[in-house]
Amino acid sequence: MSNVPDELKYTPEHEWVRVEGDGTVTVGITDHAQHALGELVFVELPDVDRVLKSGESCAVVESVKAASDVYAPLAGTVTAVNGALGTEPNLVNGNPFGDGWLFRMRPADGAPAGLLDAAAYRQLLDKA
């Protein structure tokens, strides 16, 4: 059973989104996604100041089994990336909702809309 924190929002592509106090959002991959991929060996993150369109491929996570694109959960500008993942990509496996975050962005249209809440994401996982 995957960990699905109630306070986060989710995408059908298995990214999570946390709204921060300053209006930015932090993005990562879900516990389900990291389990499916297995041990991560490489993470490619977007450049700071990159402008993203919602749904655009913007990062790559690679495991011993496969590589997977990470998609922007909303439109906006990248404000920070988790540089620790360059040398420790397995932080995503150990703590995908904490030390394993991927990047932060400032949404183009204010607060994110159209994302799944935890209950809807759990339903999506149950159907898979």
Secondary structure in CASP SS format (residue, H / E / C, confidence):
PFRMAT SS
TARGET T0000
AUTHOR 0000-0000-0000
METHOD secondary structure of the structure
MODEL  1
M C 1.00
S C 1.00
N C 1.00
V C 1.00
P C 1.00
D C 1.00
E C 1.00
L C 1.00
K E 1.00
Y E 1.00
T C 1.00
P C 1.00
E C 1.00
H C 1.00
E E 1.00
W E 1.00
V E 1.00
R E 1.00
V E 1.00
E C 1.00
G C 1.00
D C 1.00
G C 1.00
T C 1.00
V E 1.00
T E 1.00
V E 1.00
G E 1.00
I E 1.00
T C 1.00
D H 1.00
H H 1.00
A H 1.00
Q H 1.00
H H 1.00
A H 1.00
L H 1.00
G C 1.00
E C 1.00
L E 1.00
V E 1.00
F E 1.00
V E 1.00
E E 1.00
L C 1.00
P C 1.00
D C 1.00
V C 1.00
D C 1.00
R C 1.00
V E 1.00
L E 1.00
K C 1.00
S C 1.00
G C 1.00
E C 1.00
S E 1.00
C E 1.00
A E 1.00
V E 1.00
V E 1.00
E E 1.00
S E 1.00
V C 1.00
K C 1.00
A C 1.00
A E 1.00
S E 1.00
D E 1.00
V E 1.00
Y E 1.00
A C 1.00
P C 1.00
L C 1.00
A C 1.00
G E 1.00
T E 1.00
V E 1.00
T E 1.00
A E 1.00
V E 1.00
N C 1.00
G H 1.00
A H 1.00
L H 1.00
G H 1.00
T C 1.00
E C 1.00
P C 1.00
N C 1.00
L H 1.00
V H 1.00
N H 1.00
G H 1.00
N C 1.00
P C 1.00
F C 1.00
G C 1.00
D C 1.00
G C 1.00
W C 1.00
L C 1.00
F E 1.00
R E 1.00
M E 1.00
R E 1.00
P E 1.00
A C 1.00
D C 1.00
G C 1.00
A C 1.00
P C 1.00
A C 1.00
G C 1.00
L C 1.00
L E 1.00
D C 1.00
A H 1.00
A H 1.00
A H 1.00
Y H 1.00
R H 1.00
Q H 1.00
L H 1.00
L H 1.00
D H 1.00
K H 1.00
A C 1.00
END
